[in-house]
Amino acid sequence: MSLINQINQASAQTAQNKSQSNAVTTNSSTSSTGNPFLDGIRLPKDSIVPEAKSQQLTQDDFFSLLSQQLSMQDPFKPVDNDQMIAQMASFSTVDGIGKLNDEIVNLNSVMTSSQALQASGLVGRKVLIPTDTGNISAESPTIKGVISTPSKIPELSVRVEDEKGQVVATFKVDGSDGGNVDVNWNGLDKNGQPVVAGNYTIKASGLVDGKSQELPVSTYAHVSSVSLGTASTGAILNLRGGMGIKLTDVLAVSET
């Protein structure tokens, strides 16, 4: 029995060696054809992707091209000095414009940050904005605004509407002085009761040349915070009630 087992083990070992030899031969056949010419023209297994090159012409590229142009010119027909100077001037102009654009972008960033820093001084104060909608809250139970009149109007009719467009209060304002007329709503409805917190719209009308006319109204809003914004928008004032406005759109600043 032991002799048979030894013969079987020897046969198995021989078969394993042949298998490994075949595998080596197969691998070697896949890596090499035995023909140097075919091996030389065969595509590589791993494709090499060239790195993307910048399409921007730099100053070094320009002078390299200029040197090639000078070296390849006809000695009997050299490049005109005026033409060479014009090429160099054109490239210098383009290069200068590119640097100027970078400087302007940096300047805009600095100005935006500086503007936001200055606007931070408005936090906690009220600003006059070109909208007829104001906010009522526990901290600000009244709404102040300005009515712009084209002429002197003895009596201005003011009505206050809630967010649903329903009239909650009406009152009269003296507009005999003309121009910008101050208006102040105490936050009470028709029955003299305080209204709920929210946004309310103030609308005004008066007789102009004998005809009733709607008049523009601006309101004061409380500045709660300032956002940095972008170079195009500038600093943004975040107002109480969820509204926001550009710093450049502010009409006036009030202490209270």
Disulfide bonds with the S-S distance in Angstrom:
none
